[in-house]
């Protein structure tokens, strides 16, 4: 039988008849170097095609169909529903599976490239041809290993970032439990609104060149989100609000029955000192918690605004510049000259700004300029700074395209892990991703600033909290279209010695709002952040009258 096969010219040499990847003996053909190169490359691009050409039709067709099926599934699953894919990926344990699968696919693909070449290789190839093809096959292996290894690296980075920021916490005095917010599968089932406290922490170098100790929360925003429609109210609270109130029957309420106040500590009555002050002076007061300052703010702001705050996110501004630069900058409308640096403290000489960010539409800012656009208040006030902060956040959300995020993913992930803290755990993260997409795609964002612009005559040193609660309730109902049950959420944070289900609002006394005056609510943040020529003209006239002798029209020192 061997002689018959040999006489027909179809028998493979005995030394190669049993090689792994060698083509079936009865299908052996002589191919030139160009054909081997072509089909090896095509077999790399379309795994299995090279084996089909080499005679391994069933195996090659199976691999080809599996590869095409996997590619189509990923295109439909990820390309058609990227948010759903991200939601699935953030389920605990899935990221580990993606890392292992990416590495396995890359290794199997590389092995397939080698086997394809061996199956295609002619019996009489020369040493030169084998040497050239060895180099080509090696490069092809690197080509298929690179994207799968990169995918594994990105997934590992995501996993590390998620674990660092959203990993399970030792405990919290205020975080809601699954029992109080629906279920782990659907945490919004019984929760019409989700309230998240967003804190911008200001630490490190000061505008005057000094060093600030601790974290001063100068940016305080409560995002109240309709969990069904995505409609969101951003309630901005000035840093200089004094005498924050706490539930009377809570440990903090008993300690501060007349509102947050520390005798003989200067400006320590201000809202932006609570985060550092309470843990330093009263450690352990709230029981088991890994961030007593944030929990104190959640309890106090929730009671003072008349809502229940479910989670907090605090971001240190030390990483803000890196984030903006990684995204390629941010484009905003600048409606007034904004100082880069500078200090004005009572009883102390002024430190002049290094320069000014001058007004103009669609100004593209670098990370440094965006940071000072958000935090600068020399020559202006906290209310103007709050408006600019909200516009910067709005611009970043709108301009952060997937391509820009992916291109700088490593930098963004590393920065986020270093500057972000939260009590949101990984088991809630996937649902929050879905809710975030609902906000971006369908939600309407409105805004309320707790100041004397929205509430004329409101004092920051002696606030009318009944009036503030009424304003927040009005803003939430208006954002929800005035529907029943659209007001403050039905749950309120209750601190204790250990995490426990959050009691309903009726269990935490909140004074009934008594003021009927309508607050000024900004119904569309895009309109608020639009370029305002009349405002610019007035702001420039005032600026030139005050600073024109010291700075050029471009905002540079003379």
C-alpha positions in Angstrom: 0.0 0.0 0.0 2.9 2.3 0.8 4.4 1.5 -2.6 1.2 2.4 -4.3 0.9 5.7 -2.6 4.5 6.4 -3.3 4.1 5.6 -7.0 1.2 8.1 -7.1 3.4 10.8 -5.6 1.1 11.3 -2.6 3.1 9.8 0.3 4.7 12.2 2.8 8.2 11.4 3.9 8.3 9.1 6.9 10.1 11.7 9.0 7.2 14.2 8.7 4.3 11.9 8.5 3.6 12.2 12.2 4.6 15.9 12.8 2.2 18.0 14.7 0.5 20.3 12.2 1.6 18.3 9.1 -1.0 18.1 6.4 -2.7 14.7 5.7 -0.5 12.6 3.5 -3.2 11.9 0.9 -3.7 15.6 0.4 0.0 16.7 0.1 0.7 19.2 -2.5 3.7 21.2 -3.5 3.4 24.9 -3.0 5.8 27.7 -3.7 7.2 30.0 -1.0 4.8 32.8 -2.1 1.7 30.6 -1.7 2.9 29.4 1.7 3.5 33.0 2.9 0.1 34.1 1.5 -2.0 31.4 3.1 -0.1 31.6 6.4 -0.9 35.3 6.6 -4.5 34.7 5.5 -4.8 31.9 8.0 -3.7 34.4 10.7 -6.3 37.0 9.8 -9.0 34.3 9.4 -8.0 31.5 11.8 -8.7 28.1 10.2 -8.5 29.3 6.5 -4.9 28.1 6.2 -5.8 24.7 7.6 -8.6 24.3 5.0 -6.2 25.1 2.2 -3.6 22.6 3.7 -6.2 19.8 3.5 -7.4 19.9 7.2 -10.9 20.9 6.0 -13.1 19.8 8.9 -10.8 21.2 11.6 -10.1 24.3 9.7 -13.8 24.9 9.0 -14.7 24.4 12.6 -12.1 26.9 13.8 -13.1 29.4 11.1 -16.8 29.2 12.0 -16.0 29.5 15.8 -13.8 32.5 15.1 -16.4 34.3 12.9 -19.2 33.5 15.4 -17.1 34.9 18.3 -16.3 38.1 16.3 -20.0 38.6 15.4 -21.1 38.0 19.0 -18.5 40.6 20.3 -19.5 43.1 17.6 -23.2 42.8 18.5 -22.7 42.5 22.3 -20.1 45.2 22.8 -20.6 47.4 19.7 -24.4 47.2 19.9 -24.7 47.6 23.6 -21.5 48.8 25.1 -23.2 49.9 28.4 -24.7 46.4 28.8 -21.3 44.9 28.1 -19.7 47.1 30.7 -22.4 46.3 33.2 -21.8 42.6 32.7 -18.0 43.0 32.9 -18.3 44.8 36.3 -20.1 41.9 37.9 -17.7 40.5 40.5 -15.6 37.7 39.1 -16.2 38.5 35.4 -13.1 40.6 35.0 -10.9 37.7 36.1 -12.6 35.5 33.5 -12.0 38.1 30.8 -8.3 38.3 31.7 -7.9 34.5 31.6 -9.9 34.2 28.3 -7.9 37.0 26.6 -4.6 35.3 27.4 -5.9 31.9 26.4 -7.2 33.2 23.1 -3.9 34.9 22.3 -1.9 31.8 23.1 -4.2 29.5 21.1 -4.1 31.9 18.2 -0.3 32.0 18.2 -0.2 28.1 18.3 -2.6 28.0 15.4 -0.4 30.3 13.3 2.5 27.9 13.8 0.4 24.9 13.1 -1.0 26.5 9.9 2.5 27.2 8.6 3.6 23.6 9.4 0.6 22.2 7.6 1.3 24.4 4.5 5.1 24.0 4.4 6.2 22.0 1.3 8.4 18.9 1.8 11.3 20.3 -0.2 11.6 23.8 1.2 15.0 25.2 1.4 16.9 26.3 4.5 16.6 30.0 3.4 12.8 29.7 3.0 12.5 28.1 6.4 14.6 30.9 8.0 12.5 33.6 6.3 9.2 31.9 7.2 10.4 31.4 10.8 10.8 35.2 11.1 7.4 35.8 9.4 5.7 33.3 11.7 7.3 34.8 14.7 6.1 38.3 13.7 2.6 37.0 13.1 2.6 35.4 16.5 3.5 38.7 18.1 0.8 40.4 16.0 -1.9 38.2 17.4 -0.5 38.2 21.0 -0.3 42.0 21.1 -4.1 42.8 21.0 -5.1 40.0 23.3 -2.3 40.9 25.8 -3.3 44.5 25.6 -7.0 43.5 26.3 -5.8 41.5 29.3 -3.7 44.4 30.5 -6.6 46.9 30.2 -8.9 44.4 32.0 -6.4 43.9 34.7 -6.0 47.7 35.1 -9.8 48.0 35.3 -9.9 45.3 37.9 -7.2 47.0 40.0 -8.9 50.3 39.7 -12.4 48.9 40.6 -11.0 47.0 43.6 -9.1 50.1 44.8 -12.0 52.5 44.5 -15.1 50.3 44.9 -13.7 47.3 46.8 -15.8 46.0 49.7 -15.4 48.5 52.7 -14.7 47.5 56.3 -18.0 49.2 57.2 -20.1 52.4 56.9 -22.4 54.2 59.2 -24.6 55.4 56.3 -24.5 53.2 53.3 -27.8 51.6 52.4 -28.2 47.8 52.4 -29.9 45.6 49.8 -32.8 45.1 52.3 -33.5 48.8 52.3 -33.1 49.4 48.5 -34.8 46.6 46.7 -32.4 43.8 46.2 -28.9 43.1 45.0 -30.3 42.2 41.6 -32.3 45.4 41.3 -31.2 47.9 43.9 -33.6 50.5 42.5 -36.8 48.4 42.7 -38.2 50.3 45.7 -36.1 53.4 45.4 -37.5 56.2 43.1 -34.5 58.4 43.6 -30.8 57.9 44.3 -28.9 60.6 46.0 -25.1 60.8 45.7 -22.9 63.3 47.5 -20.1 64.5 45.2 -17.2 66.1 47.0 -14.2 68.0 45.5 -11.3 67.9 47.9 -8.8 70.7 48.0 -5.5 69.6 49.5 -1.8 70.3 49.0 -0.5 73.6 47.6 -2.6 76.7 48.1 -3.1 79.6 45.7 -0.6 81.6 47.8 2.1 79.0 47.6 1.6 77.5 51.1 0.6 73.9 52.0 -2.9 73.0 53.2 -3.1 70.2 55.7 -5.9 67.7 55.4 -8.7 67.7 52.8 -10.9 70.7 52.5 -14.1 69.9 50.6 -14.7 73.2 48.7 -16.9 71.6 46.1 -20.1 70.1 47.6 -22.8 68.8 45.2 -25.7 66.4 45.9 -26.9 64.7 42.7 -30.5 63.6 43.1 -31.3 61.0 40.3 -34.6 59.6 39.2 -33.8 55.9 38.9 -36.4 55.4 36.2 -36.0 58.4 33.9 -32.4 59.5 34.6 -33.6 63.1 35.3 -31.1 64.6 37.7 -31.0 67.6 40.0 -27.6 69.0 41.0 -27.9 70.7 44.4 -24.7 72.8 45.0 -24.0 73.8 48.5 -21.5 76.7 49.2 -18.4 75.8 51.2 -19.1 78.7 53.6 -22.5 77.5 54.7 -22.4 77.5 58.5 -24.1 75.5 61.3 -24.8 72.3 59.3 -27.7 70.5 61.1 -28.0 66.9 62.1 -30.9 64.6 63.1 -31.7 65.4 66.7 -31.6 61.7 67.9 -28.3 61.0 66.1 -24.9 61.1 67.9 -24.0 64.2 65.9 -27.3 65.8 66.6 -26.8 65.3 70.3 -23.3 66.7 70.1 -24.4 69.7 67.9 -28.0 70.5 68.9 -27.8 74.0 67.4 -25.9 72.9 64.3 -22.2 72.3 63.6 -20.2 74.6 65.7 -16.8 74.4 67.4 -16.0 77.2 69.8 -12.9 79.3 69.4 -11.8 77.7 66.1 -12.2 80.6 63.8 -13.7 79.4 60.4 -14.2 75.9 61.7 -18.0 76.4 61.6 -17.9 76.3 57.8 -19.2 73.4 55.8 -15.9 72.6 54.2 -14.2 71.8 57.5 -16.6 69.1 58.6 -14.8 66.4 56.6 -11.6 66.8 58.5 -12.8 68.3 61.8 -15.3 65.7 63.1 -13.0 62.7 62.6 -10.1 64.6 64.3 -12.1 65.8 67.3 -14.6 63.0 67.7 -13.0 59.8 66.3 -15.3 56.7 66.4 -18.4 58.8 67.1 -20.3 57.1 64.3 -19.2 53.6 65.0 -17.8 51.3 62.2 -16.9 53.4 59.2 -13.8 53.8 57.0 -14.5 57.5 56.3 -16.1 59.2 59.2 -15.8 62.7 57.6 -17.8 61.6 54.5 -20.4 59.9 56.7 -20.8 63.0 58.8 -21.4 65.1 55.7 -23.9 62.5 54.4 -25.9 62.7 57.6 -25.7 66.4 58.0 -26.4 67.4 54.4 -29.1 64.8 54.1 -30.9 66.3 57.1 -30.2 69.9 56.2 -31.5 69.4 52.6 -34.4 67.1 53.5 -33.2 64.1 51.5 -31.5 60.8 52.2 -27.9 60.6 50.8 -27.1 57.0 49.8 -23.5 57.2 48.7 -20.6 59.6 48.5 -17.7 60.1 46.0 -14.8 62.4 47.0 -12.2 63.4 44.4 -9.0 65.2 45.3 -8.3 68.1 43.0 -4.6 67.0 42.9 -5.5 64.6 40.1 -7.9 66.8 38.2 -5.2 68.4 36.0 -3.9 64.9 35.0 -7.4 63.7 34.2 -8.2 66.7 31.9 -4.8 66.4 30.2 -5.3 62.7 29.6 -8.6 63.5 27.9 -7.0 66.1 25.6 -8.3 69.1 27.5 -11.8 70.4 27.9 -13.8 73.1 26.0 -15.9 75.5 28.0 -17.5 78.9 27.6 -15.7 81.5 29.8 -18.0 84.3 30.8 -15.7 86.3 33.1 -12.0 86.7 33.7 -10.9 83.8 36.0 -7.8 84.1 38.2 -5.0 81.6 38.0 -3.9 81.7 41.6 -4.0 84.7 43.9 -5.3 85.1 47.5 -7.3 87.7 49.3 -7.5 87.1 53.0 -8.8 89.6 55.6 -6.0 91.3 57.4 -3.3 90.0 55.1 -1.7 91.5 52.0 -3.1 90.2 48.6 -1.2 87.7 46.5 -1.9 88.7 42.9 -2.8 86.0 40.4 -0.1 84.6 38.1 -2.4 85.4 35.1 -6.0 85.4 34.1 -8.1 83.1 31.9 -9.9 85.6 29.7 -13.5 85.3 28.5 -14.4 83.8 25.2 -16.7 81.1 23.6 -15.5 77.6 23.3 -12.2 78.1 25.1 -10.1 74.9 25.0 -8.4 74.6 28.4 -5.5 72.4 29.4 -5.6 70.5 32.7 -4.0 73.4 34.7 -6.3 76.0 33.2 -9.3 73.8 33.8 -8.3 73.3 37.4 -8.1 77.0 38.0 -11.3 77.7 36.0 -13.0 75.4 38.4 -11.4 76.6 41.6 -10.3 80.2 41.1 -12.2 82.8 43.1 -9.8 85.8 43.4 -11.8 88.9 42.5 -15.1 86.9 42.5 -17.1 84.8 44.9 -18.0 81.2 45.8 -21.2 81.3 43.8 -19.4 82.1 40.6 -16.9 79.3 41.3 -19.8 76.8 41.9 -21.3 77.7 38.5 -18.0 77.1 36.8 -17.5 73.8 38.6 -20.8 72.5 37.3 -20.1 73.7 33.8 -16.7 72.0 33.8 -18.2 68.7 35.0 -20.9 69.0 32.3 -18.3 69.6 29.6 -16.1 66.7 30.6 -19.1 64.3 30.6 -20.2 65.5 27.2 -16.8 65.5 25.6 -15.3 62.3 27.0 -15.7 60.2 23.9 -14.9 56.4 24.1 -12.0 56.9 21.8 -10.4 59.6 24.0 -11.0 57.5 27.1 -9.5 54.4 25.6 -6.4 56.2 24.3 -5.6 57.5 27.8 -7.1 54.7 29.8 -4.1 53.7 31.8 -3.4 57.3 32.9 -7.1 57.9 33.7 -7.3 54.6 35.7 -4.1 55.2 37.7 -5.2 58.8 38.5 -8.7 57.8 39.5 -7.4 55.1 41.8 -5.1 57.6 43.5 -7.5 60.5 44.0 -11.0 58.9 44.4 -12.7 57.5 47.5 -16.3 56.2 47.7 -18.6 54.0 49.7 -20.1 52.5 46.5 -19.2 48.8 46.5 -18.6 46.6 43.6 -21.9 44.7 43.9 -23.7 48.0 43.1 -21.3 49.3 40.4 -22.7 47.5 37.4 -26.2 48.9 38.1 -24.8 52.4 38.5 -23.1 52.1 35.1 -26.6 51.4 33.6 -28.1 54.3 35.5 -25.3 56.6 34.3 -26.1 55.7 30.7 -29.8 56.4 31.3 -28.8 59.9 32.6 -26.6 60.6 29.6 -29.0 59.3 27.0 -32.4 60.3 28.4 -32.1 62.4 31.5 -32.6 66.1 31.9 -30.1 67.8 34.3 -31.3 70.8 36.3 -29.5 72.7 39.0 -30.1 74.5 42.2 -27.5 76.5 44.1 -28.1 77.1 47.8 -27.2 80.8 47.8 -28.9 84.2 47.8 -29.2 84.1 44.0 -31.6 81.2 44.1 -32.9 82.1 47.5 -32.8 86.0 47.9 -31.7 87.1 51.3 -30.5 83.7 52.4 -27.7 84.0 55.0 -24.7 81.6 55.0 -23.9 82.4 58.6 -27.4 81.8 59.9 -29.1 79.7 57.2 -32.9 79.2 57.1 -32.9 75.4 56.7 -36.7 75.2 56.4 -36.4 77.4 53.4 -33.5 75.4 52.0 -35.4 72.1 52.4 -38.5 73.6 50.6 -36.3 74.8 47.7 -34.7 71.3 47.3 -38.1 69.6 47.4 -39.4 72.0 44.8 -36.4 71.4 42.6 -36.8 67.7 42.8 -40.5 67.7 42.1 -40.0 70.0 39.1 -37.2 67.9 37.7 -39.5 64.8 38.0 -42.3 66.7 36.3 -44.3 67.2 39.5 -45.2 63.5 39.7 -46.4 62.1 43.0 -43.6 60.6 45.1 -41.0 62.6 43.2 -39.9 64.5 46.2 -37.1 63.5 48.6 -36.4 59.8 48.8 -38.2 57.7 51.3 -35.1 56.7 53.2 -32.8 58.5 55.5 -29.4 57.7 56.8 -29.2 56.7 60.4 -25.7 56.3 61.9 -25.0 53.6 64.4 -22.3 51.4 65.8 -22.5 49.0 62.8 -24.1 49.0 59.4 -27.8 48.4 59.5 -30.9 48.9 57.3 -31.6 52.5 56.8 -34.9 53.6 58.5 -37.6 55.4 56.6 -37.8 59.2 56.5 -40.6 59.2 59.0 -38.3 57.7 61.6 -35.9 60.6 61.3 -37.5 63.9 62.1 -37.1 66.5 59.4 -38.7 69.9 60.0 -41.6 70.6 57.7 -40.7 73.3 55.1 -42.5 76.5 55.8 -41.3 78.9 53.1 -43.5 79.2 50.0 -41.2 81.4 48.0 -40.1 79.8 44.7 -36.4 79.2 44.4 -34.5 80.0 41.2 -33.9 76.7 39.5 -31.7 76.3 36.4 -33.7 73.8 34.4 -31.0 73.1 31.7 -27.3 73.1 32.6 -26.3 73.5 28.9 -28.2 76.8 28.8 -26.6 77.9 32.1 -23.1 77.2 30.7 -23.7 78.9 27.3 -21.7 81.9 26.2 -23.3 85.1 27.5 -22.0 88.2 25.6 -23.8 90.8 27.8 -22.4 89.1 30.9 -18.9 89.1 29.4 -19.0 92.7 28.5 -20.0 93.8 32.0 -17.4 91.4 33.6 -14.6 92.7 31.4 -15.5 96.3 32.1 -15.3 95.7 35.9 -12.1 93.7 35.5 -10.4 96.4 33.5 -11.3 99.0 36.0 -9.8 97.0 38.8 -6.9 95.1 37.2 -6.3 96.8 33.9 -3.3 98.7 35.1 -1.5 95.5 36.2 -2.5 93.0 33.4 -2.7 93.1 29.6 -5.9 92.4 27.7 -4.7 88.8 27.4 -4.6 88.5 31.2 -0.8 88.5 31.5 1.2 90.6 34.0 2.4 93.9 32.5 
